[in-house]
Amino acid sequence: MTKNDVMLAWGKVGDQLEALGLKLKLHAEQEFADDDDEVSNALERLAEAFENTAEAIGHAATDKAVQHDVSEAGRHLIEAFATTVNQATSQFRVKR
């Protein structure tokens, strides 16, 4: 996976969150029509926070230490899942 692939993947996440933010903004504006300025400002800050978070994650994804930690976390998750499945299978066999 290249740096460009990583940036593209996180760009898609950012785009999706932006679309979600716009939809939430529309719903909130309809719900709180009397408080337009307050709701609008709050939603703009929320959208900005989503965008900043997506950018930060995209930058972190290119960090070798972060890549290593993600890989290790994935490995541990797979091991935990396998252990759980093995235990469940053993218990199922004993009860049969």
N, CA, C and O atoms as CSV, one atom per row, in Angstrom:
chain,resi,resn,atom,element,x,y,z
A,1,MET,N,N,0.850,-1.175,0.000
A,1,MET,CA,C,0.000,0.000,0.000
A,1,MET,C,C,0.893,1.234,0.000
A,1,MET,O,O,1.791,1.372,0.830
A,2,THR,N,N,0.633,2.106,-0.926
A,2,THR,CA,C,1.443,3.310,-1.052
A,2,THR,C,C,0.857,4.437,-0.196
A,2,THR,O,O,-0.265,4.347,0.304
A,3,LYS,N,N,1.647,5.489,-0.047
A,3,LYS,CA,C,1.181,6.662,0.697
A,3,LYS,C,C,-0.060,7.236,0.027
A,3,LYS,O,O,-0.984,7.690,0.703
A,4,ASN,N,N,-0.081,7.216,-1.291
A,4,ASN,CA,C,-1.226,7.726,-2.040
A,4,ASN,C,C,-2.482,6.908,-1.740
A,4,ASN,O,O,-3.571,7.467,-1.614
A,5,ASP,N,N,-2.331,5.577,-1.624
A,5,ASP,CA,C,-3.465,4.717,-1.295
A,5,ASP,C,C,-4.020,5.058,0.088
A,5,ASP,O,O,-5.233,5.102,0.294
A,6,VAL,N,N,-3.114,5.296,1.020
A,6,VAL,CA,C,-3.523,5.641,2.383
A,6,VAL,C,C,-4.272,6.964,2.387
A,6,VAL,O,O,-5.333,7.083,3.000
A,7,MET,N,N,-3.721,7.949,1.708
A,7,MET,CA,C,-4.358,9.261,1.667
A,7,MET,C,C,-5.724,9.174,0.971
A,7,MET,O,O,-6.674,9.834,1.390
A,8,LEU,N,N,-5.821,8.368,-0.081
A,8,LEU,CA,C,-7.087,8.195,-0.781
A,8,LEU,C,C,-8.121,7.536,0.136
A,8,LEU,O,O,-9.279,7.952,0.179
A,9,ALA,N,N,-7.691,6.510,0.863
A,9,ALA,CA,C,-8.602,5.807,1.775
A,9,ALA,C,C,-9.132,6.749,2.850
A,9,ALA,O,O,-10.332,6.766,3.123
A,10,TRP,N,N,-8.242,7.535,3.460
A,10,TRP,CA,C,-8.680,8.452,4.507
A,10,TRP,C,C,-9.453,9.628,3.914
A,10,TRP,O,O,-10.301,10.217,4.584
A,11,GLY,N,N,-9.164,9.967,2.673
A,11,GLY,CA,C,-9.940,11.001,2.000
A,11,GLY,C,C,-11.391,10.569,1.849
A,11,GLY,O,O,-12.307,11.376,2.011
A,12,LYS,N,N,-11.595,9.290,1.538
A,12,LYS,CA,C,-12.952,8.754,1.425
A,12,LYS,C,C,-13.668,8.826,2.771
A,12,LYS,O,O,-14.852,9.154,2.838
A,13,VAL,N,N,-12.934,8.515,3.845
A,13,VAL,CA,C,-13.520,8.608,5.178
A,13,VAL,C,C,-13.926,10.055,5.452
A,13,VAL,O,O,-15.031,10.318,5.928
A,14,GLY,N,N,-13.035,10.980,5.152
A,14,GLY,CA,C,-13.335,12.394,5.355
A,14,GLY,C,C,-14.532,12.848,4.542
A,14,GLY,O,O,-15.386,13.580,5.041
A,15,ASP,N,N,-14.595,12.414,3.287
A,15,ASP,CA,C,-15.730,12.779,2.433
A,15,ASP,C,C,-17.039,12.241,2.999
A,15,ASP,O,O,-18.056,12.935,3.006
A,16,GLN,N,N,-17.003,11.001,3.472
A,16,GLN,CA,C,-18.213,10.392,4.023
A,16,GLN,C,C,-18.643,11.103,5.297
A,16,GLN,O,O,-19.833,11.343,5.504
A,17,LEU,N,N,-17.680,11.442,6.155
A,17,LEU,CA,C,-18.010,12.168,7.379
A,17,LEU,C,C,-18.541,13.562,7.077
A,17,LEU,O,O,-19.435,14.062,7.759
A,18,GLU,N,N,-17.975,14.185,6.041
A,18,GLU,CA,C,-18.466,15.507,5.638
A,18,GLU,C,C,-19.907,15.416,5.158
A,18,GLU,O,O,-20.734,16.260,5.502
A,19,ALA,N,N,-20.210,14.390,4.362
A,19,ALA,CA,C,-21.579,14.198,3.875
A,19,ALA,C,C,-22.525,13.941,5.050
A,19,ALA,O,O,-23.636,14.469,5.089
A,20,LEU,N,N,-22.077,13.129,5.998
A,20,LEU,CA,C,-22.884,12.863,7.181
A,20,LEU,C,C,-23.107,14.148,7.967
A,20,LEU,O,O,-24.219,14.417,8.424
A,21,GLY,N,N,-22.061,14.934,8.123
A,21,GLY,CA,C,-22.178,16.197,8.831
A,21,GLY,C,C,-23.187,17.129,8.194
A,21,GLY,O,O,-23.958,17.787,8.891
A,22,LEU,N,N,-23.185,17.188,6.868
A,22,LEU,CA,C,-24.154,18.040,6.165
A,22,LEU,C,C,-25.585,17.560,6.392
A,22,LEU,O,O,-26.494,18.365,6.593
A,23,LYS,N,N,-25.775,16.250,6.359
A,23,LYS,CA,C,-27.114,15.699,6.587
A,23,LYS,C,C,-27.573,15.982,8.013
A,23,LYS,O,O,-28.721,16.363,8.243
A,24,LEU,N,N,-26.665,15.791,8.968
A,24,LEU,CA,C,-27.006,16.084,10.360
A,24,LEU,C,C,-27.313,17.568,10.543
A,24,LEU,O,O,-28.216,17.941,11.292
A,25,LYS,N,N,-26.553,18.400,9.853
A,25,LYS,CA,C,-26.779,19.842,9.928
A,25,LYS,C,C,-28.180,20.190,9.423
A,25,LYS,O,O,-28.893,20.974,10.049
A,26,LEU,N,N,-28.570,19.606,8.293
A,26,LEU,CA,C,-29.901,19.873,7.744
A,26,LEU,C,C,-30.999,19.445,8.714
A,26,LEU,O,O,-31.973,20.170,8.919
A,27,HIS,N,N,-30.835,18.272,9.305
A,27,HIS,CA,C,-31.832,17.800,10.266
A,27,HIS,C,C,-31.892,18.709,11.488
A,27,HIS,O,O,-32.974,19.048,11.969
A,28,ALA,N,N,-30.731,19.095,11.980
A,28,ALA,CA,C,-30.691,19.966,13.153
A,28,ALA,C,C,-31.293,21.329,12.840
A,28,ALA,O,O,-32.013,21.894,13.664
A,29,GLU,N,N,-31.006,21.856,11.665
A,29,GLU,CA,C,-31.574,23.153,11.282
A,29,GLU,C,C,-33.092,23.085,11.222
A,29,GLU,O,O,-33.774,24.028,11.625
A,30,GLN,N,N,-33.622,21.978,10.722
A,30,GLN,CA,C,-35.069,21.814,10.675
A,30,GLN,C,C,-35.648,21.703,12.084
A,30,GLN,O,O,-36.709,22.254,12.377
A,31,GLU,N,N,-34.951,21.000,12.932
A,31,GLU,CA,C,-35.423,20.771,14.304
A,31,GLU,C,C,-35.353,22.041,15.154
A,31,GLU,O,O,-36.245,22.310,15.959
A,32,PHE,N,N,-34.294,22.809,14.968
A,32,PHE,CA,C,-34.058,23.981,15.799
A,32,PHE,C,C,-34.101,25.272,14.966
A,32,PHE,O,O,-33.194,26.100,15.055
A,33,ALA,N,N,-35.117,25.432,14.188
A,33,ALA,CA,C,-35.217,26.578,13.280
A,33,ALA,C,C,-35.130,27.913,14.021
A,33,ALA,O,O,-34.640,28.892,13.458
A,34,ASP,N,N,-35.585,27.970,15.247
A,34,ASP,CA,C,-35.552,29.220,16.009
A,34,ASP,C,C,-34.142,29.603,16.446
A,34,ASP,O,O,-33.848,30.785,16.624
A,35,ASP,N,N,-33.283,28.625,16.617
A,35,ASP,CA,C,-31.920,28.857,17.108
A,35,ASP,C,C,-30.898,28.702,15.986
A,35,ASP,O,O,-29.835,28.121,16.202
A,36,ASP,N,N,-31.200,29.211,14.790
A,36,ASP,CA,C,-30.375,29.000,13.604
A,36,ASP,C,C,-28.889,29.301,13.811
A,36,ASP,O,O,-28.042,28.465,13.497
A,37,ASP,N,N,-28.572,30.463,14.326
A,37,ASP,CA,C,-27.161,30.854,14.438
A,37,ASP,C,C,-26.394,29.937,15.374
A,37,ASP,O,O,-25.285,29.508,15.053
A,38,GLU,N,N,-26.971,29.635,16.525
A,38,GLU,CA,C,-26.295,28.789,17.506
A,38,GLU,C,C,-26.066,27.381,16.960
A,38,GLU,O,O,-24.969,26.835,17.077
A,39,VAL,N,N,-27.092,26.804,16.372
A,39,VAL,CA,C,-26.984,25.448,15.814
A,39,VAL,C,C,-26.012,25.440,14.644
A,39,VAL,O,O,-25.177,24.543,14.536
A,40,SER,N,N,-26.113,26.412,13.786
A,40,SER,CA,C,-25.234,26.488,12.628
A,40,SER,C,C,-23.770,26.568,13.050
A,40,SER,O,O,-22.918,25.872,12.498
A,41,ASN,N,N,-23.484,27.422,14.032
A,41,ASN,CA,C,-22.110,27.548,14.519
A,41,ASN,C,C,-21.612,26.254,15.135
A,41,ASN,O,O,-20.472,25.850,14.901
A,42,ALA,N,N,-22.453,25.604,15.916
A,42,ALA,CA,C,-22.062,24.350,16.554
A,42,ALA,C,C,-21.798,23.271,15.507
A,42,ALA,O,O,-20.831,22.518,15.620
A,43,LEU,N,N,-22.642,23.196,14.504
A,43,LEU,CA,C,-22.472,22.184,13.463
A,43,LEU,C,C,-21.253,22.464,12.593
A,43,LEU,O,O,-20.575,21.535,12.154
A,44,GLU,N,N,-20.975,23.731,12.345
A,44,GLU,CA,C,-19.764,24.075,11.592
A,44,GLU,C,C,-18.514,23.657,12.367
A,44,GLU,O,O,-17.558,23.148,11.781
A,45,ARG,N,N,-18.521,23.870,13.681
A,45,ARG,CA,C,-17.380,23.449,14.508
A,45,ARG,C,C,-17.252,21.930,14.503
A,45,ARG,O,O,-16.143,21.398,14.461
A,46,LEU,N,N,-18.390,21.229,14.547
A,46,LEU,CA,C,-18.376,19.770,14.506
A,46,LEU,C,C,-17.820,19.269,13.173
A,46,LEU,O,O,-16.999,18.352,13.152
A,47,ALA,N,N,-18.255,19.855,12.071
A,47,ALA,CA,C,-17.754,19.464,10.751
A,47,ALA,C,C,-16.255,19.723,10.643
A,47,ALA,O,O,-15.516,18.910,10.089
A,48,GLU,N,N,-15.816,20.855,11.173
A,48,GLU,CA,C,-14.398,21.190,11.163
A,48,GLU,C,C,-13.596,20.186,12.001
A,48,GLU,O,O,-12.493,19.793,11.621
A,49,ALA,N,N,-14.155,19.782,13.131
A,49,ALA,CA,C,-13.489,18.795,13.983
A,49,ALA,C,C,-13.371,17.454,13.266
A,49,ALA,O,O,-12.335,16.795,13.350
A,50,PHE,N,N,-14.432,17.045,12.558
A,50,PHE,CA,C,-14.373,15.804,11.780
A,50,PHE,C,C,-13.270,15.886,10.722
A,50,PHE,O,O,-12.486,14.951,10.557
A,51,GLU,N,N,-13.221,16.993,10.024
A,51,GLU,CA,C,-12.224,17.174,8.970
A,51,GLU,C,C,-10.806,17.143,9.548
A,51,GLU,O,O,-9.922,16.488,8.996
A,52,ASN,N,N,-10.593,17.846,10.652
A,52,ASN,CA,C,-9.274,17.864,11.290
A,52,ASN,C,C,-8.877,16.482,11.782
A,52,ASN,O,O,-7.715,16.089,11.674
A,53,THR,N,N,-9.839,15.747,12.321
A,53,THR,CA,C,-9.566,14.395,12.799
A,53,THR,C,C,-9.177,13.484,11.642
A,53,THR,O,O,-8.221,12.717,11.754
A,54,ALA,N,N,-9.903,13.559,10.541
A,54,ALA,CA,C,-9.587,12.731,9.376
A,54,ALA,C,C,-8.195,13.056,8.840
A,54,ALA,O,O,-7.445,12.154,8.466
A,55,GLU,N,N,-7.849,14.339,8.804
A,55,GLU,CA,C,-6.513,14.740,8.348
A,55,GLU,C,C,-5.436,14.214,9.284
A,55,GLU,O,O,-4.407,13.715,8.827
A,56,ALA,N,N,-5.661,14.319,10.583
A,56,ALA,CA,C,-4.675,13.843,11.564
A,56,ALA,C,C,-4.477,12.337,11.438
A,56,ALA,O,O,-3.348,11.849,11.506
A,57,ILE,N,N,-5.561,11.608,11.257
A,57,ILE,CA,C,-5.454,10.152,11.101
A,57,ILE,C,C,-4.722,9.821,9.814
A,57,ILE,O,O,-3.900,8.905,9.782
A,58,GLY,N,N,-5.014,10.561,8.753
A,58,GLY,CA,C,-4.312,10.341,7.485
A,58,GLY,C,C,-2.817,10.559,7.622
A,58,GLY,O,O,-2.023,9.781,7.092
A,59,HIS,N,N,-2.426,11.615,8.330
A,59,HIS,CA,C,-0.997,11.871,8.548
A,59,HIS,C,C,-0.378,10.804,9.437
A,59,HIS,O,O,0.741,10.356,9.186
A,60,ALA,N,N,-1.099,10.397,10.470
A,60,ALA,CA,C,-0.579,9.374,11.384
A,60,ALA,C,C,-0.408,8.040,10.663
A,60,ALA,O,O,0.484,7.263,11.005
A,61,ALA,N,N,-1.246,7.771,9.677
A,61,ALA,CA,C,-1.189,6.492,8.972
A,61,ALA,C,C,0.107,6.321,8.194
A,61,ALA,O,O,0.473,5.197,7.850
A,62,THR,N,N,0.801,7.401,7.912
A,62,THR,CA,C,2.068,7.293,7.188
A,62,THR,C,C,3.252,7.115,8.140
A,62,THR,O,O,4.373,6.869,7.693
A,63,ASP,N,N,3.014,7.237,9.437
A,63,ASP,CA,C,4.049,7.086,10.458
A,63,ASP,C,C,4.360,5.595,10.639
A,63,ASP,O,O,3.457,4.802,10.906
A,64,LYS,N,N,5.624,5.217,10.495
A,64,LYS,CA,C,6.018,3.809,10.600
A,64,LYS,C,C,5.652,3.220,11.957
A,64,LYS,O,O,5.238,2.063,12.029
A,65,ALA,N,N,5.797,3.991,13.036
A,65,ALA,CA,C,5.459,3.490,14.372
A,65,ALA,C,C,3.960,3.217,14.481
A,65,ALA,O,O,3.546,2.234,15.096
A,66,VAL,N,N,3.157,4.085,13.887
A,66,VAL,CA,C,1.709,3.880,13.898
A,66,VAL,C,C,1.354,2.651,13.066
A,66,VAL,O,O,0.513,1.848,13.470
A,67,GLN,N,N,1.987,2.504,11.916
A,67,GLN,CA,C,1.739,1.337,11.075
A,67,GLN,C,C,2.074,0.054,11.831
A,67,GLN,O,O,1.340,-0.932,11.752
A,68,HIS,N,N,3.184,0.074,12.560
A,68,HIS,CA,C,3.588,-1.090,13.345
A,68,HIS,C,C,2.540,-1.396,14.420
A,68,HIS,O,O,2.150,-2.549,14.605
A,69,ASP,N,N,2.090,-0.354,15.126
A,69,ASP,CA,C,1.098,-0.555,16.185
A,69,ASP,C,C,-0.224,-1.079,15.631
A,69,ASP,O,O,-0.861,-1.935,16.245
A,70,VAL,N,N,-0.635,-0.568,14.476
A,70,VAL,CA,C,-1.867,-1.055,13.851
A,70,VAL,C,C,-1.714,-2.523,13.470
A,70,VAL,O,O,-2.629,-3.322,13.665
A,71,SER,N,N,-0.566,-2.867,12.932
A,71,SER,CA,C,-0.292,-4.254,12.561
A,71,SER,C,C,-0.325,-5.164,13.780
A,71,SER,O,O,-0.913,-6.245,13.744
A,72,GLU,N,N,0.309,-4.719,14.853
A,72,GLU,CA,C,0.328,-5.511,16.093
A,72,GLU,C,C,-1.075,-5.646,16.679
A,72,GLU,O,O,-1.471,-6.727,17.117
A,73,ALA,N,N,-1.813,-4.558,16.683
A,73,ALA,CA,C,-3.181,-4.608,17.203
A,73,ALA,C,C,-4.023,-5.588,16.391
A,73,ALA,O,O,-4.806,-6.355,16.953
A,74,GLY,N,N,-3.863,-5.561,15.076
A,74,GLY,CA,C,-4.579,-6.495,14.214
A,74,GLY,C,C,-4.199,-7.933,14.500
A,74,GLY,O,O,-5.052,-8.820,14.542
A,75,ARG,N,N,-2.901,-8.155,14.698
A,75,ARG,CA,C,-2.430,-9.508,15.006
A,75,ARG,C,C,-3.023,-9.995,16.323
A,75,ARG,O,O,-3.470,-11.138,16.418
A,76,HIS,N,N,-3.029,-9.139,17.330
A,76,HIS,CA,C,-3.590,-9.512,18.633
A,76,HIS,C,C,-5.095,-9.752,18.545
A,76,HIS,O,O,-5.623,-10.650,19.202
A,77,LEU,N,N,-5.774,-8.961,17.745
A,77,LEU,CA,C,-7.208,-9.148,17.544
A,77,LEU,C,C,-7.490,-10.508,16.916
A,77,LEU,O,O,-8.397,-11.222,17.344
A,78,ILE,N,N,-6.710,-10.861,15.902
A,78,ILE,CA,C,-6.881,-12.156,15.241
A,78,ILE,C,C,-6.592,-13.291,16.220
A,78,ILE,O,O,-7.326,-14.279,16.255
A,79,GLU,N,N,-5.533,-13.159,17.013
A,79,GLU,CA,C,-5.206,-14.186,18.008
A,79,GLU,C,C,-6.331,-14.338,19.037
A,79,GLU,O,O,-6.701,-15.456,19.396
A,80,ALA,N,N,-6.867,-13.220,19.503
A,80,ALA,CA,C,-7.950,-13.270,20.486
A,80,ALA,C,C,-9.192,-13.928,19.886
A,80,ALA,O,O,-9.855,-14.730,20.542
A,81,PHE,N,N,-9.496,-13.586,18.650
A,81,PHE,CA,C,-10.640,-14.182,17.973
A,81,PHE,C,C,-10.443,-15.687,17.817
A,81,PHE,O,O,-11.353,-16.470,18.090
A,82,ALA,N,N,-9.245,-16.090,17.375
A,82,ALA,CA,C,-8.957,-17.513,17.194
A,82,ALA,C,C,-9.057,-18.266,18.519
A,82,ALA,O,O,-9.606,-19.367,18.566
A,83,THR,N,N,-8.537,-17.687,19.582
A,83,THR,CA,C,-8.601,-18.314,20.900
A,83,THR,C,C,-10.054,-18.466,21.342
A,83,THR,O,O,-10.434,-19.502,21.889
A,84,THR,N,N,-10.850,-17.456,21.111
A,84,THR,CA,C,-12.264,-17.498,21.485
A,84,THR,C,C,-12.999,-18.571,20.696
A,84,THR,O,O,-13.784,-19.334,21.260
A,85,VAL,N,N,-12.748,-18.632,19.398
A,85,VAL,CA,C,-13.392,-19.645,18.557
A,85,VAL,C,C,-12.953,-21.045,18.995
A,85,VAL,O,O,-13.777,-21.956,19.074
A,86,ASN,N,N,-11.675,-21.216,19.274
A,86,ASN,CA,C,-11.180,-22.520,19.725
A,86,ASN,C,C,-11.835,-22.932,21.043
A,86,ASN,O,O,-12.227,-24.088,21.206
A,87,GLN,N,N,-11.955,-21.996,21.979
A,87,GLN,CA,C,-12.586,-22.297,23.261
A,87,GLN,C,C,-14.057,-22.647,23.067
A,87,GLN,O,O,-14.548,-23.609,23.656
A,88,ALA,N,N,-14.758,-21.877,22.249
A,88,ALA,CA,C,-16.169,-22.143,21.992
A,88,ALA,C,C,-16.351,-23.505,21.332
A,88,ALA,O,O,-17.277,-24.245,21.663
A,89,THR,N,N,-15.461,-23.828,20.397
A,89,THR,CA,C,-15.522,-25.127,19.725
A,89,THR,C,C,-15.297,-26.257,20.717
A,89,THR,O,O,-16.001,-27.266,20.670
A,90,SER,N,N,-14.325,-26.106,21.619
A,90,SER,CA,C,-14.054,-27.111,22.637
A,90,SER,C,C,-15.266,-27.303,23.544
A,90,SER,O,O,-15.642,-28.435,23.850
A,91,GLN,N,N,-15.865,-26.219,23.967
A,91,GLN,CA,C,-17.041,-26.313,24.835
A,91,GLN,C,C,-18.211,-26.972,24.111
A,91,GLN,O,O,-18.974,-27.729,24.711
A,92,PHE,N,N,-18.347,-26.686,22.837
A,92,PHE,CA,C,-19.426,-27.276,22.049
A,92,PHE,C,C,-19.232,-28.781,21.937
A,92,PHE,O,O,-20.191,-29.542,22.060
A,93,ARG,N,N,-17.986,-29.218,21.703
A,93,ARG,CA,C,-17.688,-30.633,21.574
A,93,ARG,C,C,-17.949,-31.370,22.887
A,93,ARG,O,O,-18.458,-32.490,22.871
A,94,VAL,N,N,-17.613,-30.763,24.013
A,94,VAL,CA,C,-17.812,-31.393,25.323
A,94,VAL,C,C,-19.293,-31.560,25.610
A,94,VAL,O,O,-19.702,-32.576,26.172
A,95,LYS,N,N,-20.096,-30.588,25.237
A,95,LYS,CA,C,-21.542,-30.628,25.521
A,95,LYS,C,C,-22.296,-31.568,24.604
A,95,LYS,O,O,-23.414,-31.964,24.934
A,96,ARG,N,N,-21.742,-31.934,23.487
A,96,ARG,CA,C,-22.436,-32.831,22.542
A,96,ARG,C,C,-22.463,-34.191,23.052
A,96,ARG,O,O,-23.002,-35.085,22.399
